């Protein structure tokens, strides 16, 4: 279930970046990767790779925006992504 919750989050924020009125090229670039992370979580393809990409995106966001309430949210999301990365494939 965590996969699909994270998929909704990353897909949502990724698509939202395409409607950003600032139109900064880097924002579109991040949006593409966030949509890819979301799609990976839905399909299960390259799940661990994109979970690590998601952690990297959240870390870059935390560093660039500084400490805020969003940083606390991102720490929780990074924990979920780390769980997906370390979870055994088959139990």
FENURPE-V550110 format. One record per residue. SS is DSSP state (~ for helix, > for strand, _ for the rest). PSI is psi as a letter, one per 30 degrees, with the letter a starting at -180 (none if undefined). NEAR is the number of other C-alpha atoms within 8 Angstrom. Layout:
BEGIN
<<SS & PSI & NEAR> <SS & PSI & NEAR>>
END
This chain:
BEGIN
<<_ & e & 4> <~ & e & 6> <~ & e & 9> <~ & e & 9> <~ & e & 8> <~ & e & 13> <~ & e & 14> <~ & e & 9> <~ & e & 9> <~ & e & 12> <~ & e & 14> <~ & e & 9> <~ & f & 11> <~ & e & 14> <~ & e & 11> <~ & e & 9> <~ & f & 11> <_ & f & 10> <_ & g & 6> <_ & k & 7> <_ & f & 4> <_ & e & 4> <_ & h & 8> <_ & k & 6> <~ & e & 6> <~ & e & 6> <~ & e & 10> <~ & e & 11> <~ & e & 8> <~ & e & 11> <~ & e & 14> <~ & e & 10> <~ & e & 10> <~ & e & 14> <~ & e & 14> <~ & e & 10> <~ & e & 15> <~ & e & 14> <~ & e & 10> <~ & e & 13> <~ & e & 14> <~ & e & 9> <~ & f & 6> <_ & g & 7> <_ & k & 6> <_ & h & 7> <~ & e & 11> <~ & e & 8> <~ & e & 8> <~ & f & 12> <~ & e & 13> <~ & e & 11> <~ & e & 10> <~ & e & 12> <~ & e & 11> <~ & e & 8> <~ & e & 10> <~ & e & 10> <~ & e & 8> <~ & e & 8> <~ & e & 8> <~ & e & 11> <~ & e & 8> <~ & f & 6> <~ & f & 7> <_ & a & 7> <_ & k & 8> <_ & a & 7> <~ & f & 6> <~ & f & 7> <~ & e & 10> <~ & e & 8> <~ & e & 8> <~ & e & 10> <~ & e & 8> <~ & e & 8> <~ & e & 9> <~ & e & 11> <~ & e & 8> <~ & e & 10> <~ & e & 13> <~ & e & 11> <~ & e & 8> <~ & e & 11> <~ & e & 11> <~ & f & 6> <_ & k & 6> <_ & k & 5> <_ & e & 4> <_ & k & 3> <_ & none & 3>>
END
